[in-house]
């Protein structure tokens, strides 16, 4: 096994895992809410989903800012150039989608002529007098498409991490588990 590549900071690791758990929870919760029959229970579940989504979105935005500040660690030395390029694009896509999904979720509320609240605390007031059906349908489609795309990319990401750990034995997985001393 080769030496472990340069690790991430403790802040990067914490943000990675907080956003990862939040996003996975939100995708699962969103699928569950989407399958519910309309009614007061679904309305209450949607409010919880929206509130948690705003919080996860804020963490994702913080993670995006942090990543742009800290940069990406170098790729595995043994990785072919195509793998390095794909890995970079996958990471960029995940970062962008983790922000785009909450933004489109908030736009769903706005275009539905609803305020955006976080556990009852106002964040964005009701901006439209009535639902804008075409815009609501467009952002709803974007929201669900982004969520399913992110889920697929997460599967790819986890598969690549396991490949590095089990097949390559290169220590890449450890850099997102054990922080570097700074």
N, C-alpha and C positions, 0 to 999 in steps of 0.2 A: 504494500500500500504506500502510495506516495505521500509526501507531506501535505497536510491540510492547507488548501488555498487560503488566502487572506480572508479572515472572518468579517462579519458585519458587526457594527456597534450594537450595544445592548438596546439602544433606542430603536434601531432598525429591526432588530429581532422582535422586540415587543410589539412594534407597529405591525410587522408582518403577521404575527400570530393573532393579534387582536382583530385585524381586518380579515384574515383568513377565516377565523371562527365566525365573525360577524357575517361575512358574505355567505358562507355555507349555510348558516342558520337562516339568513334572509331568503336565500334561494329556496330552501326547503319549506320555510314558512309561507313564502309567496305562492309556491305550487299548491300547498294545502289550502290557503285562502282562496285561490283561484278556483278550486274544485268545490268550495262550499256553495250551498244554495243561498240565494239572496235572502236577506232578512237582518234582524238586529244583531244576531251573533256574527254574521259576516261583516257587518258595518263596524262592530267593535274590534274584530280581528284586523280589519283593514287599518283602523286607527293605530293599533299596536304596531303593525307592519310599517306604517308610515313613520311613526315616531322612532322606532328602532332603525329604520332605513336612514333617517336624517343623521342619527348618531354615528352609524357605521360610515355614512358618507363623509362626515366631518373627520373621522379617523383616517379614511382613505385619502382625503384631500391633504391632511397633515402628512401622511405617508408619502404622497406624491411630491410634496414640497421637500420633505426630508431626503427622499431619494435623489431629487435634482440637486440638492445641496451636497450630499455625501457621495453621489455618483454610484456607479455599479462596480463591484469588485471585478478583477480580471477573470476571464473565462479559464476553464481548465486548460493547462498547457498542452495536453495531448489531444484536445478536441479539434476535429477538422474545421476548416473555416466555415463551411456551410452550417455546421452545428452551432457554432458561435453566433452566426448571424440569426439563425432561427431562434436560439435562446434569447437573444437580445430583443427581437421583435415580440416574442411571447411575453417577456417581462413588461415591455412597454404597453402591449395590449392589455395585460392584466391591470396595470396601474391606471390606464385611461378608463377601462370599463368599470373599475371599482368606484370611479368618480361619476362616470356617465350614467350608471344605473340609478343612483340616488337623485341625480339632477332630473332625469326623465321621470322618475317617480314623483318628484315635486311638481314637475310640469303637468303630470296627469291630474293632480289636485287643482292646480291653477286653471287648466283648460276645462275642468269639470265644474268650475265656478265654486270651488271650495277653498277655504284657507288651508295653509300648511301649519300644523301645530305639532309640538313635541310634547307628548303626554299632557296635553291641555294648554301648554304655554304657547302663545302665538309666535310664529316665526315669519310667515308671509300672510298678509291679510287676503281676504277674498278680493280678487282683482277684476273678475268678470261678473256681469249681472246674470248671465245664463251660460250654460254649457256650450262650448264651441266644439261641436261634434267632429268636424274634419281634423282639427288640431288635436283633440283628445284621442281620436283613433290613431293618428300618426304617432303621438308620443307613447301611447299604450303599446303599439306594435314595436316601437323602438325599445321601450323598457323591457318587454318580455324577450325580444330578440337578443338584446345585449345580455340579459341574464342567462339565457340558454347558451349563447356563445361563450360567455365567461365560464359557465359550468364545463363546457367541452374543453376549453383551454386549461382549466384547473386539472382536469383528468390528464391532459398532456403534460402539464407541469409536474404533477405528482409522479407520473410514469417516468419522466426524465430524471427526477430526483432519485427515484428508486434504482433506475439504470445506473446512475453515477455511483450510488452507494453499493449496490449488490454486484453489478457486472464489472464496472470500472474500478471500484474500491479506491476512489481518488479523494475521498474526504470532503467532497463538495457539499454533501448534506450537513455535515457538522458545522459549517460556517453559518448556517441559519439556526443552529441550536446553541452553540457555545460562543458567547461574545468575545471579541478581541479586547484585550486590555489597552486602553488609550492613555 
